[in-house]
Amino acid sequence: MIRQQPTESQIQRACVRWFRLQYPEIEPLFFSVPNGGYRMATTAKIMKAEGQRAGVADLILLLPRQGYGALCIEMKRGKGRQSDAQKEFQRLCDQHGQKYVVCRSLEDFMREVREYLGGEYAENANKRVLRRFLASGG
């Protein structure tokens, strides 16, 4: 039996769920950028006029850490490749002090977020998970 690979959307939703559970105190600073998907021409025109920009990373954590201003995360599935606009956005992030990563799985995402946030948030997240587990009768 061939096992179907999860879609980029499924991977991203799993990443967002995990982040919300692990880091509720900084979750408001973590958001998606709705650049993908089909839109009617009039909606696309309005969104562009409102500031929508092709190539922006899928997820952004707007919290300065380790000398970076933010963590920008581009989600890709399998062997998916960045568009030219995404590569240009990555170049600009690198040039202007933002950390930019490409994640292809929940595991990639968890590793990148933990590395970016470092010790204090990782330690607090582990304590919160343990408290929730114990409170649930775990």
N, C-alpha and C positions, 0 to 999 in steps of 0.2 A: 504494500500500500504506500502510495506517495503522500508524504506529509506536506500540506500546503504552507508556504511561508506566510507569516502575518503581514498585513498591509502596513504601510507607513503610518496610517491613521491609528491602527490598533496598537502599534508600538508606542506612538506618541501618547495615546490615552493612558496606556499602562504607566508610562513615565510620569505623567501628570498626577495620576492617582498616588503613585509611590511618593512623589515629592510632597503632596498635600498631607499625607499621613506622617511623613518623617519630619517635616519642617513647618508646622502650622503657624509659628510666630513670624516667619518671613514669607509665607505663601502669597500674601498680597503683592509682593515684589516680583513674583514669578508669573509670567503670562505668555500666551501664544500670540502670534501675529498672523491674522487670517489672510494670507496671500494666495493660497491655493484654491482649487475648486472652480467649478463653472459658475459664471455670473452672467446675467443678461447685460447687454451692451450698455444700457443706461445706468445700471447699478455700478458696473465697472468704471464708467466715466465719472460718476459721482465719487466713488471711493478714491480714484486717482486725484481728483480735485481736493479731496479731504486729506491727502498726504500718503495714501497707500503707495508703496514702492516695491517694485519687483526685486527679488533677490534677498530681501531681509530674512534673517534666520527664523526658523519656526517657533522657537521658544527663547525667551530672554529672562534672565535673573538679574534684576536691576539692583545689585548689592555689591559695592566695591570690596574686593578681596585681593590680597597678595599683589598689590600694585596694579590691578586691573580695575576698570570702572564698572564692568558688567560681564556676565557670562552669556554668550550667544550660542545657541545650540541648533544646528541644522540636523533634522532627522532624515535618514535615508534608509531604505530597505535593501537588503542583499547587496547587490553590486550597483545600486543606483548611483548616479553621478550628479555632481553639482552643475547647475546651469552657469552660463557665463556671468549672468547677473549675480548669482550666489557667490561665485568666485571673486567678483569685484567687491561685493559686500564684505567678504572675508578679508580681502586685502585692506579695505578701509578700517575694519575693526582692528586688525593687526597694527596698522599704521598709527591708530589713535588710542591705543592702550586698552582695548577690550579683548577678552579671551574668547576665541571662536573655536568651536569643536564640531565635528561631525559624529553623530551617534547612529549606530545601526541596530541597536538592541537595548532592552531595558538594562542589561548588565553594563553596556558601554555608558549609558546615561548615569547610572548609579555611581560608577567609578569616577566619571568626570565631575559630577556634582560634589561628591565627597572630597575629591582632591581640591576642588576650587574652594569649598567652604572651610576645609581644614579641621583641626582638632576640636575647637569649642563647640561648633554646631554638630559635628559627628558624635561627640561624647554626649551632648544633651539629647540628641535624637535617640541614641541607644537607651538612655534612661527613660525617655517618654514611652518608647515601645515596650519596655519591660513593665512600666507602671500600667499601661493599658492592658497588657497580657494578664498581669496579676489581678487587676480590677475586674476582668471579664471571667475570672474563676479559673484561668489558664492552668 
